[in-house]
């Protein structure tokens, strides 16, 4: 049994998010439109996080990228080396008249496991840490209140370890990583790791999904 577990773990690591390739071309960073708000979260591999958050009503666009570190315009390889202190992150452009920041914060904590320190499933390292960025004191209070609420609900056995930090900068990832979940649906990592996470997310956030994702 131990050998079987080690074998399975090895397979996951081989097809893990860290083994993604980069095209070298970076995605552009859109400016928020009139009446649009922006939120930034990091919860492990951005392939599944991007898909999950994009399925919510009121979310107009999700960009995969890097935040939380000091290196400007980092590459995927640099972030994966864990020398930049950046985390894989998603930046969400949304309509606050349709979905609130409070609801986005709640969705974020259901889109990944916020109780594992510097790890999400087979992906390990500070670049996969759970981290939430706030732009205002109100957003900080919302994040702390949501953490308290989720902890008290016992949705997770262990307490949340998410970092709550002020937003500084967000750098878009390479175009290869944008919308990866849908464009690489046959990737073993997507099939074995990302899809189960998105399915759990849909169940937890069923009332807030776009109609096409309510199955």
Secondary structure, 3 states (H helix, E strand, C coil): CHHHHHHHHHHHHHCCHHHCCCCCCECCCCCCCCCEEEEEEEECCHHHHHHHHHCECCEEEEEEEEECCCCCCCCHHHHHCCCCCCEEEEEEEEECCCCCHHHHHHHHHHCCCCCCCCEECCEECHHHCEEEEECCHHHHHHHHHHHHHHHHHCCCCCCCCCEEEECCCEEECEHHHCCHHHHCCCCHHHHHHHHHHHHHHHHHCHHHECHHHCC
